[in-house]
Amino acid sequence: MQNVFEKKLAAGLSIGSNAAIIILKLAAGIVSGSISIISEAIHSLSDFLASVLTFFAVMKSSEPADKEHPFGHGRYEDMSGFIEGGLIVFAAFFIIFEAGKKLIFGVSMENESFLGISVMAIAVVSNFLVSSYLFRVAKKTNSISLYADGEHLRTDIWSSLGVLIGLILIKIIGLIILDPIIAIVVALFILKTGFSISKTTLNNLLDGSLPQEDLNKIENIITKYMNQDGILGYKSLKARSAGPEKQIEMTLLFPKHMTIEICHNICDELEDKIRNELGICNISIHAEPECEKCLKRL
């Protein structure tokens, strides 16, 4: 229950901070006429929508399994992360479009640049603090949607920092053409992050395997039991993610003379070891007697 509370708190904090930053950026962008600040406001709007999605996903994924969803609601987090990735990509293309128009038809900015510089500095600090908290909670609770939201805000840090540096340079040397150029560079960076998040969450939605690093951890745990506790081998190891939960299936091979009780106890111990290593897991183990044809030694 503590993990669920922390996830909801983190998602709620993200919503509040993004709402405040959107208002500040829009005001500064309109007053100064800076496309890079307005593009950042659009980016923050996508952050806000993503934060709302994250909050919804966290609420749904924390619900227990029911008749309609016997395997739980973890996929809501993967869905949320995938949509967030799409929002990031959309925001990047929109920024490129608007900046391109400025380059083609000319750039104009008002003299009021101090407001823009101040707002972008506030955005950098705020997003750094909030994203750091999101990453910490995401790691603790294994939440893919909070992780995606944190990545979303982290792109905002770098993009806001780029715009901040650009505004300072414009104020110093007066080269206004830097404004749309910086916006395009920021958009390309955002685009890369959006595609990365979409790829990861789509893999989960399509039941892609866990990363090889996680599979190696599972195999190393099995190997230790093979050397110490009577497991002869394994086969049919499958593992996937469903939101914060990892779903793992495997078949273990035991000596023919070993009792069901001993096999069961070993399986329970193995499951505890895997959960300690990988976090929230739903593990299904099928025990089979020794078979030379299917025996796989590590």
Secondary structure, DSSP 8 states (H G I E B T S, - for coil): -HHHHHHHHHHHHHHHHHHHHHHHHHHHHHHHT-HHHHHHHHHHHHHHHHHHHHHHHHHHHTS---SS-TT-STHHHHHHHHHHHHHHHHHHHHHHHHHHHHHHH-----S--HHHHHHHHHHHHHHHHHHHHHHHHHHHHT-HHHHHHHHHHHHHHHHHHHHHHHHHHHHHH--TTHHHHHHHHHHHHHHHHHHHHHHHHHHHHTT-B--HHHHHHHHHHHHHHHHHS---EEEEEEEEEETTEEEEEEEEEE-TT--HHHHHHHHHHHHHHHHHHHSSEEEEEEEEE--TTT----
